């Protein structure tokens, strides 16, 4: 349990006194609000990038393949990755502050995943720095770590199920790619489904922390 000033900050964020203005609460609300952006930003940007390439199939081809083409399609997918990375890092800072802990491993995991995503937009597919040497795999534990750290979402049944589903899908998608079972004609579709579900977790967590406080049970 948080102690000292961290417990105070957590209480201020989750249960501000009625009729009072709290700078910490306002800052955290802004930071956490960035959790709503990544999923929409990613899907919109990579969709636009795909539209700019004749014959490109969003069902069969992954978004990263657009980085090999150059021009406007590459710019679109690079902006998708860099934008998602930046938004996730900002969201994670708010998550860290909301946890009231000196070290929040869930928030740290989201920060590392955000940096990994940003690297996808800086280095092209095929470079070892594309994905920062697999650093993005940490996202498989980020939702679960975040859930146990923050009381504002830990007591919610829906968050429990969403967190479990997102975590298992992440492991399953990694298994598909590691063993080569990801169907070749649907790699774009499976990537987009996986990315959408993964990036919707921050949106749900932001919603629960900002607008909901329903205890489990």
LOVOBA-236212 format. One line per 5 residues: number of its first residue (from 1); their letters; for each residue x, y, z of C-alpha. Coordinates in nm, 4 decimals, always signed. Layout:
N
NUM = A = X:Y:Z | ...
END
This chain:
217
1 = XXXXX = +0.0000:+0.0000:+0.0000 | +0.1205:+0.3540:-0.0736 | +0.2511:+0.5423:+0.2262 | +0.3298:+0.9009:+0.3173 | +0.3131:+1.1585:+0.0422
6 = XXXXX = +0.2354:+0.8907:-0.2195 | -0.0789:+0.7830:-0.0348 | -0.1793:+1.1486:-0.0077 | -0.1313:+1.2033:-0.3822 | -0.3328:+0.8914:-0.4637
11 = XXXXX = -0.6207:+1.0033:-0.2413 | -0.6154:+1.3541:-0.3869 | -0.6292:+1.2156:-0.7404 | -0.8978:+0.9521:-0.6860 | -1.1098:+1.1291:-0.4240
16 = XXXXX = -1.0679:+1.5073:-0.4389 | -1.2579:+1.7112:-0.1830 | -1.5890:+1.8399:-0.3274 | -1.5792:+2.2012:-0.4420 | -1.2008:+2.2274:-0.4338
21 = XXXXX = -0.9462:+2.2653:-0.7140 | -0.6441:+2.0380:-0.6960 | -0.3480:+2.1098:-0.9262 | -0.2389:+1.7453:-0.9077 | -0.5817:+1.6226:-1.0095
26 = XXXXX = -0.5963:+1.8612:-1.3051 | -0.2501:+1.7619:-1.4284 | -0.3267:+1.3923:-1.3988 | -0.6553:+1.4277:-1.5815 | -0.4744:+1.5854:-1.8751
31 = XXXXX = -0.1998:+1.3220:-1.8746 | -0.4394:+1.0289:-1.8505 | -0.6593:+1.1726:-2.1255 | -0.3834:+1.0908:-2.3739 | -0.4770:+0.7254:-2.3238
36 = XXXXX = -0.7821:+0.7840:-2.5456 | -0.5734:+0.8759:-2.8506 | -0.3340:+0.5887:-2.9468 | -0.5839:+0.3367:-3.0895 | -0.7612:+0.5920:-3.3105
41 = XXXXX = -0.4347:+0.7586:-3.4139 | -0.2750:+0.4287:-3.5142 | -0.5664:+0.2919:-3.7158 | -0.6358:+0.6216:-3.8911 | -0.2731:+0.6853:-3.9853
46 = XXXXX = -0.1932:+0.3366:-4.1161 | -0.5232:+0.3291:-4.3056 | -0.4355:+0.6550:-4.4807 | -0.0872:+0.5229:-4.5556 | -0.2344:+0.2079:-4.7109
51 = XXXXX = -0.4751:+0.4068:-4.9269 | -0.1776:+0.5868:-5.0809 | -0.0273:+0.2638:-5.2160 | -0.2040:+0.0990:-5.5128 | -0.2532:-0.2711:-5.4494
56 = XXXXX = -0.1653:-0.2544:-5.0804 | -0.3741:-0.4965:-4.8736 | -0.4375:-0.4042:-4.5118 | -0.5592:-0.7606:-4.4614 | -0.2480:-0.9361:-4.5886
61 = XXXXX = +0.0256:-0.6772:-4.5279 | +0.1481:-0.5354:-4.1991 | +0.1664:-0.1621:-4.1404 | +0.5460:-0.1728:-4.1073 | +0.5762:-0.2771:-4.4710
66 = XXXXX = +0.4809:+0.0773:-4.5671 | +0.8120:+0.1993:-4.4220 | +0.9896:+0.0197:-4.7075 | +0.8029:+0.2143:-4.9750 | +0.9018:+0.5696:-4.8937
71 = XXXXX = +0.7246:+0.8949:-4.9650 | +0.3845:+0.9793:-4.8212 | +0.2936:+0.6197:-4.7216 | +0.6063:+0.5899:-4.5117 | +0.5483:+0.9308:-4.3541
76 = XXXXX = +0.1932:+0.8249:-4.2597 | +0.2990:+0.5029:-4.0878 | +0.6003:+0.6712:-3.9254 | +0.3705:+0.9362:-3.7795 | +0.1394:+0.6577:-3.6620
81 = XXXXX = +0.4167:+0.4857:-3.4677 | +0.5825:+0.7993:-3.3312 | +0.2483:+0.9502:-3.2319 | +0.1364:+0.6348:-3.0518 | +0.4697:+0.6188:-2.8713
86 = XXXXX = +0.4494:+0.9792:-2.7516 | +0.0860:+0.9490:-2.6424 | +0.1568:+0.6282:-2.4499 | +0.4514:+0.7811:-2.2660 | +0.2417:+1.0819:-2.1625
91 = XXXXX = -0.0436:+0.8536:-2.0535 | +0.2009:+0.6384:-1.8583 | +0.3291:+0.9412:-1.6666 | -0.0290:+1.0081:-1.5573 | -0.0705:+0.6408:-1.4678
96 = XXXXX = +0.2475:+0.6576:-1.2606 | +0.1259:+0.9638:-1.0724 | -0.2156:+0.8066:-1.0184 | -0.0578:+0.4949:-0.8666 | +0.0893:+0.7012:-0.5835
101 = XXXXX = +0.3985:+0.4789:-0.5862 | +0.7641:+0.5870:-0.6079 | +0.8191:+0.3090:-0.8650 | +0.5220:+0.1998:-1.0750 | +0.6254:-0.1011:-1.2809
106 = XXXXX = +0.3087:-0.1005:-1.4916 | +0.3545:+0.2621:-1.5900 | +0.7228:+0.1966:-1.6576 | +0.6262:-0.0917:-1.8863 | +0.3944:+0.1382:-2.0833
111 = XXXXX = +0.6728:+0.3953:-2.1137 | +0.9109:+0.1338:-2.2534 | +0.6457:+0.0107:-2.4933 | +0.5830:+0.3695:-2.6026 | +0.9521:+0.4158:-2.6737
116 = XXXXX = +0.9532:+0.0909:-2.8685 | +0.6581:+0.2102:-3.0770 | +0.8276:+0.5420:-3.1471 | +1.1357:+0.3541:-3.2678 | +0.9161:+0.1863:-3.5312
121 = XXXXX = +0.8620:+0.5276:-3.6833 | +1.2285:+0.6251:-3.6743 | +1.3914:+0.3100:-3.8149 | +1.2577:+0.1106:-4.1100 | +1.1416:-0.2506:-4.0976
126 = XXXXX = +1.4428:-0.4824:-4.0967 | +1.6610:-0.2634:-3.8776 | +1.7328:-0.4049:-3.5295 | +1.6278:-0.0672:-3.3923 | +1.2830:-0.1066:-3.5499
131 = XXXXX = +1.0953:-0.2024:-3.2348 | +1.4079:-0.1348:-3.0285 | +1.5341:-0.4925:-3.0303 | +1.1991:-0.6395:-2.9273 | +1.1495:-0.4051:-2.6322
136 = XXXXX = +0.7817:-0.3833:-2.7209 | +0.7251:-0.7354:-2.5847 | +0.6977:-0.5768:-2.2422 | +0.3442:-0.4706:-2.3347 | +0.2312:-0.8271:-2.2574
141 = XXXXX = +0.2697:-0.7564:-1.8843 | +0.1974:-0.3821:-1.8827 | -0.1834:-0.4074:-1.8371 | -0.1623:-0.6630:-1.5550 | +0.1096:-0.4726:-1.3702
146 = XXXXX = -0.0863:-0.1497:-1.4032 | -0.4051:-0.3071:-1.2770 | -0.2557:-0.4350:-0.9509 | -0.0852:-0.1006:-0.8841 | -0.3830:+0.1331:-0.9093
151 = XXXXX = -0.6831:+0.0965:-0.6805 | -0.8990:+0.3083:-0.9114 | -0.9125:+0.0230:-1.1640 | -0.8054:-0.2800:-0.9605 | -1.1499:-0.3252:-0.8038
156 = XXXXX = -1.3409:-0.3222:-1.1330 | -1.4652:-0.6507:-1.2814 | -1.4719:-0.5223:-1.6390 | -1.1116:-0.4057:-1.6143 | -1.0176:-0.7468:-1.4775
161 = XXXXX = -1.1620:-0.9220:-1.7835 | -1.0263:-0.6692:-2.0326 | -0.6805:-0.6957:-1.8783 | -0.6847:-1.0749:-1.8906 | -0.8055:-1.0852:-2.2510
166 = XXXXX = -0.5525:-0.8260:-2.3715 | -0.2673:-1.0059:-2.1955 | -0.3560:-1.3478:-2.3357 | -0.4061:-1.2101:-2.6866 | -0.0609:-1.0499:-2.6665
171 = XXXXX = +0.0970:-1.3815:-2.5721 | -0.1015:-1.5646:-2.8415 | +0.0015:-1.3146:-3.1102 | +0.3660:-1.3451:-3.0059 | +0.3335:-1.7249:-3.0240
176 = XXXXX = +0.1875:-1.7040:-3.3753 | +0.4767:-1.4903:-3.4961 | +0.7521:-1.6819:-3.3175 | +0.6477:-2.0196:-3.4583 | +0.5445:-1.8831:-3.7976
181 = XXXXX = +0.1768:-1.9689:-3.7543 | +0.0519:-1.6181:-3.8318 | -0.1473:-1.6840:-4.1556 | +0.0390:-1.5230:-4.4425 | -0.2739:-1.3889:-4.6133
186 = XXXXX = -0.4063:-1.2319:-4.2932 | -0.0947:-1.0906:-4.1251 | -0.2148:-0.7360:-4.1689 | -0.5514:-0.8169:-4.0167 | -0.4093:-1.0040:-3.7164
191 = XXXXX = -0.1627:-0.7224:-3.6517 | -0.4358:-0.4595:-3.6592 | -0.6639:-0.6610:-3.4307 | -0.3797:-0.7161:-3.1841 | -0.2710:-0.3507:-3.1964
196 = XXXXX = -0.6272:-0.2231:-3.1561 | -0.6976:-0.4367:-2.8493 | -0.3616:-0.3519:-2.6936 | -0.4064:+0.0218:-2.7463 | -0.7646:+0.0156:-2.6215
201 = XXXXX = -0.6449:-0.0855:-2.2735 | -0.5021:+0.2635:-2.2002 | -0.8303:+0.4139:-2.3248 | -1.0313:+0.1942:-2.0902 | -0.7996:+0.2617:-1.7967
206 = XXXXX = -0.8201:+0.6356:-1.8617 | -1.2000:+0.6148:-1.8718 | -1.2176:+0.4192:-1.5465 | -0.9831:+0.6549:-1.3641 | -1.1381:+0.9730:-1.4955
211 = XXXXX = -1.5074:+0.8892:-1.4996 | -1.5727:+0.5746:-1.2999 | -1.5227:+0.4480:-0.9475 | -1.7345:+0.1345:-0.9240 | -1.5889:-0.1244:-0.6846
216 = XX = -1.5724:-0.4937:-0.7723 | -1.8597:-0.6979:-0.6425
END
